[in-house]
């Protein structure tokens, strides 16, 4: 019995000691934990001014920090603006004057015209290397590469190609109606004066257009040659055609076809 009582007393004393050690550890951790920076900055210190003076000091300190931050941002902005100005001046110096760039562009476009078969034909190895023309009006486009064995067939035109042809006709009308080309008493040209045109595209040079318009008098026509060197359309040539005294030779077999030939001449 004595032994059991001694064991119970020892266990009770041990439990109390364990609880006491835990309490001391918790108090030590709470006492040694440092305060956060925000708490130290937001609240007045224990030995500093308290109440209204303490809050005013904290607000003044925060205002000074914001002022320093704004000054730093202004210096960075000024530095970036200076660097941007230096780079812009360097780029303008590398590009050269605008007149020189314009002259270089015109020289390149003229070189493209000279390379294409605009003023003179080029010597080809075989007839298969020739790029055929397509004929077009305001409403239809006909492919002419079918040769003489079949009639020219109407070619389906994509919207982008149709817009290109319309732009070519409008450019020709602007050239015909320009003050430098037209006289003071000359009538204005419109799209109804356009008769037909032909065009072809060379893959490494550009697109050539030859457009025919009605002239000012009977048997007169005006033809314009335009070229698009994968850029803005350029006017290459403008000429006036007088077909009044032009001789047209027609070779047809007339055996048993005299009536057909007479009808053809009347319609022609």
Secondary structure, DSSP 8 states (H G I E B T S, - for coil): -HHHHHHHHHHHHHHHHHHHHHHHHHHHHHHH----HHHHHHS--SSS--THHHHHHHHHHHHHHHHHHHHHHHHHHHHHHHHHHHHHHHHHHHH--HHHHHHHHHHHHHHHHHHTTSSS----SSGGG----EEE-SS-EEE-TTTTSS--EE----HHHHHHHHHHHHHHHHHHHSTTTS-TT-----GGGEEEEEEEEETTTEEEEEEEEE-SSTTEEEEEEEEESSSSEEEEEEEEEE-TT---------TT-HHHHHHHHHH-
